[in-house]
């Protein structure tokens, strides 16, 4: 069945207003309200990290995850040659970390100098305040458009506490640091 048959208003382009000044895309994103996370990578002595909302579990056995990084992002440039990535799922208490890793570019500041972290066995930064994290080896990279999806095979998983998740709606006002 076509979108038009389900909802005549859906025939409009995604950027068109769905009424009340909210675009159809914004309405869908508000409904989804995904969790927020920070990913960190290291390669050739360079560490990078950024805020993401495009991530998900991809398999139970073996335990795998997909994380999508913007091609405009410094973390993406480092991740292209990295062997592993750490996905740090954030709680509401870590909104300041979301601002640090989402609102600033590693091209401009050293984010890791502004927060506590420890190196994983392979040197990838693990944020000290992250309530939950997964370190995975990067198995594959898939171009998805303006992002690249990284398939991770879980190596280490830690969940010292179970926080109220930080959501996209909570951080919507952060202007990405990699934008001009």
C-alpha positions, 0 to 999 in steps of 0.5 A: 500500500502506498503512503498516499493511500494510508495518509493523503498528507504523507504524499508531501515531501518529508520537508513539507509542513505537517501542520502547526509548523512542524515538518513530517520528519520532525514529527517522526523524530519526536516520536522516536526520540532515540537514546544518545551515546558517545562513541570513541575511537583511536588510531595511529595515536589519535583519539576522537569521540562524538555524540551519536543517536544513530546506533542499535543492537544488530545481533544477539549471538554473536553480540553486535551493534551498528553505529553510524557516524557523520562523514563531516565528523572528525571521529569518522575520519579517525574511525576509518582506520580504527580497529575498534570503537567504544559505544557509551550509552548516556544517562540523563546525568551525563548531559554535560558530556553530550554537550562536550562531545556533541557541541564541540569538534575535536578539530578545535579542542581536546575533548579528552582533556576536559573529562575523565577517561581510561584507555581500553586494552587497545588504547581506545578511550573509555569515558569514566562517567559512562554508565554503560558501554560496549567496546567492539571490534569494527567488522565492517563499514557501510556507506549509508548516505551522509553517514557510514555504519560501523558494524561492531563485534562486542569485545567488552561490555560494562553496565555498572549502573542503569540510568534514565536514558539521555534522549535526543529530545533532551539534547536537541538544542546542541549544535553539532561542533563539526558544522561550520 
